[in-house]
Amino acid sequence: MVAAISTLSDWAIPALIFFIPVYAFLRRVGVYESFVAGAQEGFTTAVKIIPFLVGMLVAIGVFRASGAMQVFAAWLNPLIQPLGLPAELLPLAIMRPLSGGGALGITAALINTYGPDSLVGRLASVMQGSTDTTFYVLTVYFGSVGIRKYRYALLLGLTADIVGLVASVLFTNWYFGR
């Protein structure tokens, strides 16, 4: 069964890459023209999001370099300790809604320091997969398409991040023991 799933996963992407153009050709769609039009639209979108991306990256850099993240983590520590979240993971919990790259850097540092099989390493890995980059999404993607009223999206995104964070801590502590 494992061999069959492995073989299927090895051939899934090449099969799609072959199937989609053949299907489009059979339906008399200009495959190359559609590809070029999509690439042009993608390039235009990429250029439109650059200012939002630069602004977000600068804000994150200032947040980390100023020491504000450490102050915020120290302030949150008494609130999060009863959940079973080690203090070492607070910077990751704070950074994850802001920046995927910054959070990945923190996760890598935690795994290098504590090891991938430690509780901290496992919690960092599960937290990385259980939460999203809410502020990044709102800033870059909403900004690039001109959405200005994102109050409810922010509330929902942060609620999902908190639920993902709490669930990752509870389930990781339950499964791997503490």
C-alpha positions as CSV (number, residue, x, y, z in Angstrom):
1,M,0.0,0.0,0.0
2,V,2.8,2.4,0.9
3,A,4.6,1.7,-2.4
4,A,1.3,2.4,-4.3
5,I,0.8,5.7,-2.6
6,S,4.5,6.6,-3.1
7,T,4.2,5.8,-6.8
8,L,0.9,7.8,-7.1
9,S,2.4,10.8,-5.4
10,D,5.5,10.6,-7.7
11,W,3.4,10.7,-10.8
12,A,0.6,13.2,-9.7
13,I,2.3,16.4,-10.7
14,P,3.7,15.2,-14.0
15,A,0.3,13.8,-14.9
16,L,-1.4,17.1,-14.1
17,I,1.3,19.0,-16.1
18,F,0.5,16.7,-19.1
19,F,-3.3,16.5,-18.6
20,I,-4.1,20.2,-18.3
21,P,-2.6,21.4,-21.7
22,V,-4.0,18.3,-23.5
23,Y,-7.4,19.0,-22.1
24,A,-7.2,22.7,-23.0
25,F,-6.1,21.8,-26.5
26,L,-9.0,19.4,-27.0
27,R,-11.4,22.1,-25.9
28,R,-9.8,24.4,-28.5
29,V,-8.3,26.8,-25.9
30,G,-5.2,28.6,-26.9
31,V,-2.9,27.0,-24.4
32,Y,0.2,29.2,-25.1
33,E,-1.8,32.4,-25.3
34,S,-3.6,31.6,-22.1
35,F,-0.3,30.9,-20.4
36,V,1.2,34.2,-21.6
37,A,-1.9,36.2,-20.5
38,G,-1.8,34.5,-17.0
39,A,1.9,35.2,-16.7
40,Q,1.4,38.8,-17.6
41,E,-1.4,39.2,-15.0
42,G,0.8,37.4,-12.4
43,F,3.7,39.8,-13.1
44,T,1.4,42.8,-12.8
45,T,0.1,41.5,-9.5
46,A,3.6,40.9,-8.2
47,V,4.6,44.5,-9.0
48,K,1.5,45.8,-7.3
49,I,2.2,44.0,-4.0
50,I,5.9,45.1,-3.8
51,P,5.1,48.3,-1.8
52,F,2.9,46.4,0.7
53,L,5.5,43.7,1.1
54,V,8.3,46.2,1.7
55,G,6.3,48.1,4.2
56,M,5.4,44.9,6.1
57,L,9.0,43.6,6.1
58,V,10.3,47.0,7.4
59,A,7.6,47.0,10.2
60,I,8.6,43.4,11.2
61,G,12.3,44.3,11.2
62,V,11.7,47.4,13.4
63,F,9.4,45.3,15.8
64,R,12.2,42.7,16.2
65,A,15.2,45.0,16.3
66,S,13.7,47.4,18.8
67,G,13.2,44.7,21.4
68,A,9.5,45.2,21.4
69,M,9.0,41.5,20.6
70,Q,10.9,40.5,23.7
71,V,9.0,43.0,25.9
72,F,5.7,41.7,24.4
73,A,6.8,38.1,25.0
74,A,7.7,38.9,28.6
75,W,4.3,40.5,29.2
76,L,2.5,37.5,27.7
77,N,4.5,34.8,29.5
78,P,2.4,34.7,32.7
79,L,-0.8,34.4,30.6
80,I,0.5,31.5,28.5
81,Q,2.4,29.5,31.1
82,P,-0.8,27.7,32.4
83,L,-1.4,26.4,28.9
84,G,1.9,24.5,28.9
85,L,3.6,26.7,26.4
86,P,7.3,27.0,27.2
87,A,8.6,30.6,27.3
88,E,11.1,29.8,24.5
89,L,8.2,29.5,22.1
90,L,6.6,32.9,22.8
91,P,8.7,34.7,20.1
92,L,7.4,32.2,17.6
93,A,3.8,32.6,18.7
94,I,4.1,36.3,18.3
95,M,6.0,36.3,15.0
96,R,3.9,33.7,13.2
97,P,0.9,36.0,12.5
98,L,3.3,38.6,11.3
99,S,5.8,36.9,9.0
100,G,6.2,33.3,7.7
101,G,9.9,33.8,7.0
102,G,10.5,35.3,10.4
103,A,8.6,32.5,12.1
104,L,10.5,29.9,10.0
105,G,13.8,31.4,11.2
106,I,12.7,31.3,14.8
107,T,11.5,27.7,14.3
108,A,14.8,26.7,12.8
109,A,16.7,28.3,15.6
110,L,14.5,26.5,18.2
111,I,15.0,23.1,16.5
112,N,18.8,23.7,16.2
113,T,19.0,24.6,19.9
114,Y,16.6,22.1,21.4
115,G,16.5,19.3,18.8
116,P,13.7,18.2,16.6
117,D,12.6,15.5,19.0
118,S,12.4,17.8,22.0
119,L,9.1,19.1,23.3
120,V,10.1,22.6,22.2
121,G,11.1,21.4,18.7
122,R,7.9,19.4,18.3
123,L,5.7,22.3,19.6
124,A,7.5,24.8,17.3
125,S,6.9,22.5,14.3
126,V,3.2,22.0,15.1
127,M,2.7,25.7,15.8
128,Q,4.3,26.5,12.5
129,G,1.8,24.3,10.7
130,S,-1.2,25.2,12.8
131,T,-1.2,29.0,12.4
132,D,-1.1,31.5,9.6
133,T,0.5,34.8,8.7
134,T,-2.6,36.8,9.2
135,F,-1.1,40.3,9.1
136,Y,1.0,39.4,6.1
137,V,-2.0,38.2,4.2
138,L,-4.1,41.3,5.2
139,T,-1.3,43.7,4.3
140,V,0.0,42.2,1.1
141,Y,-3.0,40.5,-0.5
142,F,-5.8,42.7,0.7
143,G,-3.8,45.8,0.0
144,S,-2.9,44.7,-3.5
145,V,-6.5,44.4,-4.5
146,G,-7.6,47.5,-2.7
147,I,-9.6,46.0,0.2
148,R,-9.6,48.7,2.9
149,K,-12.3,47.3,5.3
150,Y,-10.7,44.2,6.7
151,R,-11.8,44.5,10.4
152,Y,-13.7,41.2,10.4
153,A,-11.0,39.4,8.4
154,L,-8.5,40.5,11.0
155,L,-10.7,39.4,13.9
156,L,-11.3,36.1,12.3
157,G,-7.7,35.5,11.3
158,L,-6.4,36.3,14.8
159,T,-9.1,34.1,16.3
160,A,-8.0,31.3,14.1
161,D,-4.3,31.9,15.0
162,I,-5.2,31.8,18.7
163,V,-7.2,28.6,18.3
164,G,-4.4,27.0,16.2
165,L,-1.8,28.0,18.8
166,V,-3.8,26.7,21.8
167,A,-4.7,23.5,19.9
168,S,-1.1,22.9,18.9
169,V,0.1,23.3,22.5
170,L,-2.7,21.1,24.0
171,F,-2.4,18.3,21.4
172,T,1.4,18.3,21.3
173,N,1.6,18.2,25.1
174,W,-1.1,15.5,25.2
175,Y,0.5,13.4,22.5
176,F,4.2,13.7,23.4
177,G,3.6,14.1,27.1
178,R,5.0,16.8,29.3
